[in-house]
Amino acid sequence: MIEREHAFRNANGITIFYREWLPDAGKAQGIVLIVHGLGEHSGRYRHVAAALTGAGFLCYGIDQLGHGLSEGVRVFIPDLRLAVDDLRQLFEIATRQHAQMPVFLFGHSMGSLTGLEFSLLYPHRLSGIALSGVAINAEETRPAWLVKLCLYAAKYIPKLRLSPPGLPRVLTHDDEILKEWWEDPLIDRGMWRVGTSAALVLASRRIRRSARQLTLPILALHGSDDHLVPSSGAYFLRQNASSSDVTVKIYEGMRHELVNEICRDEVIQTLTHWMLERVMAPVCAQ
């Protein structure tokens, strides 16, 4: 796998960093946009990109606004549609020289929301969307009064760090991954900002209201022991999206970061095979 680092200026003049992962050899058959979760960065998905490039996909991983090597106030996204617009620019970069290739998206947690909003705002751009830790029902894990207070406070003190992120143990059973998490200088381990938490709640509500408009293939992966976001978000998509191709897979006993869990080889293999099947489906239909 070949890795390259790039950046672009977004609509607000902020530098957004992204990684490009290319297969070592052979003809590419598709593109995958990789969108990380809150507080992390695209470099944590290098092993996912390795599997996907090995299967013939070109991969592009974005550091979302205020994350990783991208500019912006750390972990501050006052409206998730700002991140969606950055993702649209990455989509245009990725497809500029590969206009005929199918494009898939893999989004984790907050990245699942960015990806779903992208799918709703720009329908027919993606050939499929794969998600882990689907976060559209995340507010179920907090008392209603606290969610209401967060939405109110975001209007006046959006950059204040008040929302507790939870202990890292909720991410994975793998102690080595947790050690890497603690030592990674690009990970933000502080309290979440009120404005970002509110933006995620509002994005989730927009997605739930518009779920019927989702017609593309969807893969939703979730750990049954995920205490950050409930698996009901994955089931919500299966029950409410209009797509005739929705797959939900629950990994028993697993936590939030499935691609970093002890079952990650199986998870990444499922993700890769799902995309390959949907690349081949149009060919087989001819």
N, C-alpha and C positions, 0 to 999 in steps of 0.2 A: 504494500500500500504506500502510495506517495501522499505526503501531507504538505499543504501550502497554507500560508497565513495571508489574509487580506483584510481590507477595511474599506468602508464607503461612508460618505457623508449622508445623513438622513435629511428629511425635509426641514428639520429644525437646525441643521448645521452641526449636529452631533456625530462624532465618529463612532461607527458601529463596526465591531470586529467580527470576522467569521473565519472559519477553517474550511478548507477544501480538501477532501480525501478522494484520491483517484485510484482505480485498479492498476496493478503493476503492468498488466498486459491484457490484450484482448479487447474486443469491441464492447463498449458499455451498452446496456439495454434499458437503463432507467436512471432517474435522479431521485435522491431522498434528501429532504430537508429535515434536519434534526434540531429540535427546539427543547432546551433544557428547562428545569424547574426553578423555583424561587431560591435565590441565594447562591446558585451554583453557576456553571459555565460549560461551554461546548466541549472543552478538553476532557471532561469526565465521560464522554461518549466515544472516545477513540476506539475502544474495544468493540463497540457496536458498529462503528464505521468499518472496522477491519473485517467483520463478518459480511457486511453488506457489499463492500468493495470486492471481497472474495467471490461474491455471487454475481458480480458484474454491474454494480450500481455506482454512480457518481454520488458522493455525499457532501453536503454542505451543512456545517453546524454553526449557528449564529450565537453570539453572546448578546443576550437581550439587553435592552437599554438599562444602564446602571449596573450591569453584571460583568464579571470576568474582566476582559481587556477593553470592553466598550466604555465610552465616556458616559457621563451623567452622574447625578447624585446616587450614591451606592444604594442598590436595591429599591430605588424609588421609581415607580411607574404609576403616575396619577390616573392614567386611563389606559387600559390594556390595548385600546385601538391604536395607540402610538406604537406599541410593539408589533401589532399586526401590520401597520404601514411599513415598518422596517423589514418585516418578513416578506412583504410584497416586493420590496426592492431587491432582496436576496433572490426571490423567485425569478425576477427579471434578469438578474445577473446569471443565474444558473441556467436559464433557458435560452439565453442570447445565442449561444453557439450550438444548442441542442434542442431546437424548437420542436422537433417531432418526437422527442422522447417522452414517455409517460413520467409524471412527477408524483411521488408519494411524500407523505409527511409523517414523521414520528415525533410525537410530543409527549413529554412527561410532566405530570402534575400541572403547575402553572403553564407549562408548554402545551398541555392538552387544551387549555382554554384558548391560548394564542392560536393554536392550530384550528380549533373549531370555529372561532370567530373569523379566521381567514377563509375557511371553507364557506361560511355564510355570506361574507362580504364579497368574495370573489368565486362564485360557483363555477364549476366546470374547469377550474384551473388544475385541480388535482385528480389523479386517477384512483386515489385511495388515501385514507388517513388511519394511522395506527397510533394508539394511545396507551400509556401506562399511568396508573394512579389517576384515573379520570376525576377531575376536581370539580365537576359542575354541581355537586351537592355538598361541598366542603362546609358550608355554613351550618349543616346539620350537626356538626361536632361542637358547635358553640351555642350557648344560651341565646335565645332570640333577643333578649334585652342587650346583650353584649354586642351583637351584630348591629343592632339599631344605634347603639352608642358609637360604634366604630364609624358608621356611615355619617353620623352627625359630626363627630370630631374631625373627620377627613376634610370637611369644608373649611376648617379654621386652623388646624395644626397637622396638615397632611404629611409633613416630613418627620414628625415626632416618632421615635421608636417606642412603641408601647405593646405591640402584639407579640406574645411569646411564641417562638418557633417550635417548641417541643424539643425534647432531648434527642441527640443523634441516634440513640439506640432504636428509635422508631423507624429508622431508614432501612436497616438490614441486620441480619444475623452474623454477617461476615466481619470479624474483628479486624482483619487486615484492611478492609475497605474503610471501616470507621477510623482506623489510624491514619490512613491517607486523607480522609476527610478533615481530620483535625489539623493535619500538617499542610494542607493545600492553601497557599497564600491568596488564591483567587476566590476562595469560598468566603462568603459573608456569614459569620456565625452569630451576628447580633440579633437583637429584637427586630421584628418586622415593622416597617413604617406603616402608620395608620392609613395613609393615602393609598399605599399599595394593597393593603388588605381590603380596603373598601373597593378598589378598582377590580379586584378578583371577585368579590361578591357581586358587583354590578354586572361584570362580564358573564358570570355563571347564570344570572337571572336572564340576561339577554339570550343566552344560548338555550336555556330551557324554554323560553317563549317561542323561539324560532326553530326548535329541533325538527319540526315537520318538514322544513325546507332542506334538510340534509338528505341527499339522494346518492351520495358516493359510497363506495365500499368502506366499511368501518371495522377495525379490529380494536377491541377494548380489553386490555389486560389489567388484572388487579390482584393484589394479595389479600387473602381473607383476614389477615392480621394487620391490615393497614389502619393505624389509628390517627393518621393525619387527614385522610379523605376517605369517605365511606364508599364501599363497592356499589352502593345504590346508583352512583353516577353512571357506571357502566351499564347497569340494567335499564336505567332511564333511556339511554341511547337506543338500546334494543327495542324498547317498547314504544318509543316516540319518534325516532327517525323514520323517514319515508323510504330509506334505502331498503332494497330487497336483499342486500348482502351485508349483514351485521353479525359479527362474531364476538362473543364474550367468553373469555377464559379466566377463571379464578384459580389462583395458585394457593392451595391450602397451607395455612400456617405462615405464609410469606408476608413481609412487611412492605413499606412504601416504595422503595427503589428496586423494582424487580430486575432491572438490568445490572444491578450490583448485589443481588441476593445470592444465596448459596445455590439457587436453581438457575442462575443467569444463563448458563449454556443452553438450557432447554428453552428459556424465554426468548433469547436472541435467535435461536433456530426457528422457533414458531414465527417470530416476526419476519425473518428472512424468507421462509417458505411461503408465508402469506403474500408477501409482495411478489415473489417469483410467480406464483399461481395466477396473479392478476395481470402480470405482464404477459404471460403465455395465453391467457384466456381469449383475447381478441384474435391472436394468431390461430389458435385451434378452431375458432368459430368460422374462419374464412374457408 
